[in-house]
Amino acid sequence: MFHGDAVVAELTRKDFPGQAAALRLVRATKLLPTTDEAAGVARVYVEHFLAPDDPVGDALHLAVACVHAMDYPLTWNCRHLANENKVRHLQAVNRRLGLMTPVILTPEMLILQEPIG
């Protein structure tokens, strides 16, 4: 599952290799809604310097993943999302908000994970 509104908006901001394929993939996947709760959590993340202040950027991606209790959101963004220092900070903020923190992985990290069982 992807966070629909923010992912589509981000993918259409500027041209990049593979854009059409990425948009087809996202549009063919179940999309998570942006809720008022997620928007509020995103504002808290920006206030706590977890992500830049961008209405459809990293803070909203994180908030939607946490509010919808995603297990493994995937990202190539190692600066603001798949970053151990940011994850520890996110865990502290989420504890105060009563939210679980998902395991944030890059696609490469997911592929390298040992199979369960």
C-alpha angles and dihedrals in degrees: 000000000000133000096255110204097041096042094049091046092049093047092052098047096093139352119272136161111281094017096133092049092047092051092048090051094049094045091051093052130082106265126213116230124239105240130193087249091055092048090052092048089050089056090052090051091052091047089053093048094244091131140001120275099262119139094221100024140095098313091057092044090053094044094051091047092050098041091049091045095236113186100210120011110188125219142160089210106106094165099066107006118026092040121120094217091050092045092056090049090047091051091054093049092045092052088058090048094046093243130134117236115229124221102262112210140175114232088251091055091051092051091050094051116113113249115257116243 
